[in-house]
Amino acid sequence: MKKAAMAALLPLSALIYSYAEETFDVRQHVCTATRYDVAKDIPGNWSLPSSIPDTCTPIHLNLVARHGTRAPTKKKLKELNDLATRIEVLLQDTKEQKLATQKVPAWFWGWKSPWKGKLAGGELIKEGEEELYNLGIRTRDKFPQLFNEDYHPDVYLIKATEIPRASASAVAFGMGLFSGRGNLGPGGDRAFAVSSESCATDIMLRFHDCCHNYKAFLKKQEPTVDKLKEPIVDEITDKLRRRYELNFTRQDIYSLWYLCKQEASLLNKTDQACALFTPSEVSLLEWTDDLQLFMLEGYGNALNYRMGVPLLQDVVQSMEQAIKAKEDFEKIRKEQPLELPPKPPQRRNWRGSVVAPFAGNDMLGCGNSDVCPYEVFMERIVAPHLKHNYNTICNMKMEEPEQTSLTSSGGAKI
């Protein structure tokens, strides 16, 4: 059986980048809001797939992909509308105190959120559709021998979470994957099935929604993450106060940084909100995002990936079925928190811009390669994790998580 799985999940790749001596492109520093076509060009990003040995014949494919570029969520739409009101207050304070306005960014005057008036958010946008559509085409081009059979939903199984942007991404992916293989419309499209399960019970693709212990972990760990981020944000807040002579608060900086990321990614605009920050400030704000991503969703705690066991089990089962019908990647094996991502200007492996950009995706591999013997995959990748059980991990009382703190030099210790 050949199978492509579509989900709004974080890939578990170990990726490397460096601060290259090149023109600074803020679009490469917006963490998980990074566009796919931007992420692939980040210097040092070696997430591009390796070549398949001539001696190997693909018989099965598992692919896990995040949804494509999306609009701000409903909660963030409100934050941006609140930011517009806050900017008006800042400008009014400047007038009342008869302060000089030469340093005030020109775009502040009369600014409104580009998404003002939207009542709902989070939907897949045109660029996101194109990302997944093109991914489907590239997947078929890379593995043409896997797509020679006539379509059948049990052969080409596409799964999506119940979240609309994820299911829409699955549809866009399928349209690319099967483009020209049907009889619908001038492009020769074909109908195909996308299956979903309720978020309340989807332990394979929305395991974090179903995992009670993970929700408890988030509630307890989020304040710790905030405390690690606050000194950096407070330092930048102080710098922007002096630079623009406006009484910014910490929340203002959070909101302006979010606006920067949305403008850069969705509108390709880098000369407005992003221009408020220097490259070094952008790098530090990016690091705070990566820190949060690492601790709450990445390798900062074993629960973050242990709860993905049902997905791993499904992958293994589909591989076994493919092998029976026909006659990859060094993963975290020590389930203990890794060191925090080092603070700029030090290089770090963990960057949301390359770990989980919009439409980010992984095809399973091992040993820093896309390809390895099935026996090696089962022994080195699967076995260490299948000793865990989802219900035990997520529903039994868990031990206190190890606390992570920063050293005074900006490094990390566990």
Protein Blocks (a to p, Z undefined) as FASTA:
>chain_A
ZZddddddddfbdcddddddbdddfklmnojmbcfklmmmgghiakbccdddfkbccfbd
cdddddddddddfklmmmmmmmmmmmmmmmmmmmmnopafklpcfklnopacfkgoiabg
hiacfklmmmmmmmmmmmmmmmmmlmmbccdfklmccdddfblklmmmmmmmmmmmmgoi
acedjkopacdddddddfklmmklmmmmmmmklmmmmmmmmmmmmmmmmmmmmmmmmmmm
mmnopacdfklmmmmmmmmmmmmmmnopaklmmmmpcfklmmmmmmmmmmmmmmmmmmmb
fklmmmmmmmmmmmmmmmmmmmmmnopadddfblcddddddddfbdcfbdfklmmgghia
cdddeehiabdcfklmmmmmmmmmmmpcfklmmmmccdddddddddfkopacZZ
